[in-house]
């Protein structure tokens, strides 16, 4: 595997050191997004605010639950540098993530195409035509990235339309199986086009978010974390950043069900989703903060946060739920 590289990345005042081999297109190593990076050769140290991982095994041996967000291939970036977009890599199916709670799916989707009423048979040729048009443009031609992103959006709409048809179809039938196959193929095509869009134009923050969200929904946690990481690292002022931090909180919450100490990561990630003040993620961020505080046994803080949520956002879906 070659000489290991130690990486230190920090997020939200929490930091991690990751020991990993030089990345290959099919290897993913988890870590935490950073504002600044520095190399370290420290041994294993664990405390409430510091997690340091030093491994002598392969990159895949680093437990995903220890360092939850995957970094890109670079070891360190200066303030003027951006994290390069990774080439798309095949990832084995890990099982689709169950739907999020009411109201949260719609917020994280951040796009009205989930409500499409168009027929899959109308959308599919349009998606293919957009993808072919993008391919005909010269490499790095102006607008080529956006053309691929448009094709990705069309394939994503197709996937939603096929989901709608599936919901109306009797399960365990040949028709349902055929629709499921088409839906997965549409999602694969959406991801392929989003990744190509990013490779052509690294300024496309929405394409990065769409790729992350789609991977998250499919249960491909490593890919989702990597793309969310790249988004917050390269586009700190993007309107999609609060949603990315909200997604980080949800990923940590899944782990906190098995490991109570992860509730601290849920809380600090959700706190970041409150920025900038008044953004659309605010009610759900407060809900996840309250859930984390309850999970960590912070009774008084939980009562204060849930009270604030129900007072300031009484009509929100989050306010109607019990953390």
DACORFEN-V533033 format. One record per residue. N is the residue number from 1. RES is the residue in three letters. PSI is psi in degrees with one decimal (none if undefined). D_FIRST is the distance of its C-alpha to the first C-alpha in Angstrom with 1 decimal. Layout:
N_RES_PSI_D_FIRST, N_RES_PSI_D_FIRST
This chain:
1_UNK_-16.7_0.0, 2_UNK_177.1_3.8, 3_UNK_137.1_6.9, 4_UNK_149.6_8.0, 5_UNK_130.8_11.0, 6_UNK_130.4_14.1, 7_UNK_135.7_16.4, 8_UNK_124.6_20.0, 9_UNK_147.4_22.0, 10_UNK_151.3_25.6, 11_UNK_134.7_28.0, 12_UNK_28.9_31.6, 13_UNK_2.5_31.5, 14_UNK_144.3_28.6, 15_UNK_164.0_25.3, 16_UNK_148.4_21.7, 17_UNK_131.5_18.7, 18_UNK_126.3_15.4, 19_UNK_122.0_12.1, 20_UNK_155.0_9.3, 21_UNK_160.6_6.2, 22_UNK_131.7_7.8, 23_UNK_145.3_9.7, 24_UNK_165.6_10.2, 25_UNK_-21.6_13.8, 26_UNK_6.1_13.3, 27_UNK_140.3_11.3, 28_UNK_130.5_13.6, 29_UNK_132.8_13.5, 30_UNK_150.2_17.1, 31_UNK_-171.4_19.1, 32_UNK_138.3_22.7, 33_UNK_153.4_24.3, 34_UNK_157.9_25.5, 35_UNK_-35.0_28.4, 36_UNK_149.1_26.8, 37_UNK_152.7_23.4, 38_UNK_146.4_22.5, 39_UNK_154.9_19.6, 40_UNK_149.9_19.7, 41_UNK_29.3_18.4, 42_UNK_148.4_20.9, 43_UNK_-180.0_20.4, 44_UNK_123.5_21.0, 45_UNK_131.6_24.4, 46_UNK_128.8_26.3, 47_UNK_-177.2_29.7, 48_UNK_-31.2_31.8, 49_UNK_-3.3_30.6, 50_UNK_131.2_27.2, 51_UNK_117.9_24.0, 52_UNK_128.7_21.1, 53_UNK_123.9_17.8, 54_UNK_117.5_15.4, 55_UNK_142.1_12.6, 56_UNK_2.5_10.3, 57_UNK_-165.2_8.8, 58_UNK_169.9_6.7, 59_UNK_-37.5_8.6, 60_UNK_-11.9_11.0, 61_UNK_-12.9_12.0, 62_UNK_119.8_13.9, 63_UNK_127.7_17.4, 64_UNK_-32.6_18.9, 65_UNK_-16.3_22.3, 66_UNK_-45.3_21.3, 67_UNK_95.6_20.3, 68_UNK_-12.4_22.1, 69_UNK_127.5_21.7, 70_UNK_132.6_18.6, 71_UNK_163.3_18.2, 72_UNK_-174.2_17.7, 73_UNK_-19.4_15.0, 74_UNK_146.7_16.9, 75_UNK_-38.3_16.5, 76_UNK_145.3_20.3, 77_UNK_138.3_23.4, 78_UNK_165.3_26.8, 79_UNK_-26.7_29.9, 80_UNK_-12.3_30.6, 81_UNK_156.2_27.3, 82_UNK_157.7_26.5, 83_UNK_124.0_23.3, 84_UNK_145.1_22.5, 85_UNK_133.4_22.9, 86_UNK_152.7_19.8, 87_UNK_146.5_20.2, 88_UNK_137.6_21.3, 89_UNK_138.6_18.8, 90_UNK_140.5_20.0, 91_UNK_131.2_20.0, 92_UNK_142.6_21.4, 93_UNK_135.9_24.8, 94_UNK_8.4_25.0, 95_UNK_129.6_28.8, 96_UNK_145.6_31.1, 97_UNK_137.6_32.0, 98_UNK_152.8_35.6, 99_UNK_146.0_38.0, 100_UNK_171.8_38.3, 101_UNK_158.9_41.6, 102_UNK_128.0_44.7, 103_UNK_-28.1_44.7, 104_UNK_-38.9_41.0, 105_UNK_-46.8_39.8, 106_UNK_-40.4_42.3, 107_UNK_-49.3_41.3, 108_UNK_-29.1_37.5, 109_UNK_-36.3_38.2, 110_UNK_29.8_40.1, 111_UNK_136.6_41.6, 112_UNK_-6.6_44.8, 113_UNK_-18.2_43.4, 114_UNK_-18.7_42.8, 115_UNK_13.7_46.6, 116_UNK_141.4_46.9, 117_UNK_0.4_49.9, 118_UNK_151.0_49.2, 119_UNK_143.1_48.7, 120_UNK_-34.5_45.3, 121_UNK_-18.8_47.1, 122_UNK_-39.9_48.1, 123_UNK_-38.8_44.8, 124_UNK_-49.4_42.6, 125_UNK_-31.3_44.1, 126_UNK_-42.4_44.1, 127_UNK_-44.7_40.4, 128_UNK_-39.8_39.7, 129_UNK_-39.8_42.1, 130_UNK_-42.1_40.4, 131_UNK_-43.0_37.0, 132_UNK_-38.4_38.5, 133_UNK_-40.1_40.4, 134_UNK_-39.4_37.2, 135_UNK_-28.7_35.6, 136_UNK_-17.7_38.7, 137_UNK_146.6_38.3, 138_UNK_149.8_36.8, 139_UNK_133.7_33.2, 140_UNK_16.0_33.4, 141_UNK_148.7_37.2, 142_UNK_128.6_39.0, 143_UNK_-6.1_39.0, 144_UNK_-40.7_36.2, 145_UNK_-45.1_34.0, 146_UNK_-32.3_37.1, 147_UNK_-42.5_37.9, 148_UNK_-38.2_34.6, 149_UNK_-37.6_35.1, 150_UNK_-39.2_38.5, 151_UNK_-40.4_37.2, 152_UNK_-42.1_34.7, 153_UNK_-37.8_37.7, 154_UNK_-41.8_39.8, 155_UNK_-34.4_37.2, 156_UNK_-39.2_36.9, 157_UNK_-39.6_40.7, 158_UNK_-42.2_40.6, 159_UNK_-41.3_38.3, 160_UNK_-41.7_40.8, 161_UNK_-38.4_43.7, 162_UNK_-33.7_42.2, 163_UNK_-41.3_41.6, 164_UNK_-42.9_45.2, 165_UNK_-37.7_46.3, 166_UNK_-38.4_44.2, 167_UNK_-22.6_45.9, 168_UNK_2.1_49.2, 169_UNK_140.2_48.1, 170_UNK_130.3_48.5, 171_UNK_159.2_45.2, 172_UNK_32.4_44.1, 173_UNK_164.2_46.0, 174_UNK_-38.0_44.9, 175_UNK_-43.9_45.7, 176_UNK_-40.9_43.5, 177_UNK_-40.0_40.6, 178_UNK_-41.6_41.2, 179_UNK_-39.9_41.4, 180_UNK_-41.0_38.2, 181_UNK_-43.9_36.3, 182_UNK_-39.2_37.8, 183_UNK_-46.5_36.9, 184_UNK_-37.1_33.2, 185_UNK_-37.9_33.3, 186_UNK_-40.5_35.0, 187_UNK_-39.5_32.5, 188_UNK_-44.5_29.7, 189_UNK_-37.2_31.7, 190_UNK_-47.8_32.4, 191_UNK_-43.4_28.8, 192_UNK_-43.5_28.0, 193_UNK_-35.5_30.9, 194_UNK_-43.5_30.2, 195_UNK_-39.9_26.6, 196_UNK_-37.4_28.2, 197_UNK_-44.0_30.9, 198_UNK_-40.6_28.4, 199_UNK_-33.9_26.6, 200_UNK_-32.6_30.1, 201_UNK_102.1_31.5, 202_UNK_1.5_29.4, 203_UNK_-2.9_32.7, 204_UNK_84.9_33.3, 205_UNK_-36.4_33.0, 206_UNK_-39.5_34.6, 207_UNK_-38.2_32.2, 208_UNK_-41.3_29.3, 209_UNK_-42.9_31.3, 210_UNK_-42.3_32.3, 211_UNK_-42.9_28.8, 212_UNK_-47.4_27.8, 213_UNK_-41.4_31.0, 214_UNK_-41.4_30.8, 215_UNK_-40.4_27.2, 216_UNK_-46.5_28.6, 217_UNK_-30.3_31.6, 218_UNK_-5.0_29.5, 219_UNK_7.4_27.5, 220_UNK_78.7_24.2, 221_UNK_-41.2_23.7, 222_UNK_-47.3_20.2, 223_UNK_-41.9_21.5, 224_UNK_-47.6_24.7, 225_UNK_-40.6_23.4, 226_UNK_-45.7_21.3, 227_UNK_-38.4_24.5, 228_UNK_-41.0_26.8, 229_UNK_-48.8_24.7, 230_UNK_-39.1_24.9, 231_UNK_-52.9_28.6, 232_UNK_-27.8_29.5, 233_UNK_-41.7_27.5, 234_UNK_-22.4_28.9, 235_UNK_63.9_32.3, 236_UNK_-20.8_33.6, 237_UNK_8.4_37.2, 238_UNK_146.8_36.6, 239_UNK_-15.2_38.9, 240_UNK_-10.1_36.0, 241_UNK_-44.9_34.3, 242_UNK_-36.2_36.6, 243_UNK_-35.9_35.7, 244_UNK_-43.1_32.0, 245_UNK_-34.5_32.5, 246_UNK_-40.6_34.7, 247_UNK_-40.6_31.9, 248_UNK_-44.4_29.6, 249_UNK_-39.8_32.4, 250_UNK_-38.8_32.6, 251_UNK_-43.2_28.9, 252_UNK_-37.3_29.3, 253_UNK_-36.7_32.6, 254_UNK_-39.7_30.9, 255_UNK_-33.0_28.7, 256_UNK_-22.3_31.8, 257_UNK_-26.8_33.6, 258_UNK_-22.9_31.2, 259_UNK_101.9_30.6, 260_UNK_-30.2_33.6, 261_UNK_-18.2_31.9, 262_UNK_-10.0_30.5, 263_UNK_-29.4_34.1, 264_UNK_-35.5_33.8, 265_UNK_-35.6_31.1, 266_UNK_-47.5_33.4, 267_UNK_-47.1_36.2, 268_UNK_-31.8_34.7, 269_UNK_-44.7_33.1, 270_UNK_-33.3_36.5, 271_UNK_-40.3_38.2, 272_UNK_-28.5_36.2, 273_UNK_-11.8_37.4, 274_UNK_-8.2_41.0, 275_UNK_137.7_40.4, 276_UNK_161.3_42.3, 277_UNK_134.5_45.4, 278_UNK_8.4_47.0, 279_UNK_161.5_44.2, 280_UNK_-18.4_44.3, 281_UNK_-6.2_41.5, 282_UNK_-50.2_43.7, 283_UNK_-43.8_45.3, 284_UNK_-33.7_42.1, 285_UNK_-43.9_40.4, 286_UNK_-39.4_43.3, 287_UNK_-44.9_43.1, 288_UNK_-32.7_39.5, 289_UNK_-46.1_40.3, 290_UNK_-43.5_43.1, 291_UNK_-41.5_41.0, 292_UNK_-41.2_38.4, 293_UNK_-39.2_41.3, 294_UNK_-43.8_42.8, 295_UNK_-32.0_39.6, 296_UNK_-1.0_39.1, 297_UNK_20.2_42.8, 298_UNK_78.8_44.0, 299_UNK_-48.9_47.4, 300_UNK_-40.6_49.4, 301_UNK_-38.9_46.7, 302_UNK_-47.4_46.3, 303_UNK_-39.0_50.0, 304_UNK_-44.0_50.2, 305_UNK_-45.7_47.4, 306_UNK_-33.0_48.7, 307_UNK_-41.1_52.1, 308_UNK_-43.2_51.1, 309_UNK_-48.0_49.4, 310_UNK_-23.5_52.5, 311_UNK_-43.9_54.8, 312_UNK_-25.8_53.2, 313_UNK_58.4_51.8, 314_UNK_-25.3_54.2, 315_UNK_0.0_54.0, 316_UNK_154.4_50.2, 317_UNK_-34.4_48.4, 318_UNK_-38.9_46.4, 319_UNK_-23.0_49.7, 320_UNK_-5.0_50.8, 321_UNK_161.0_47.9, 322_UNK_118.2_47.5, 323_UNK_none_44.2
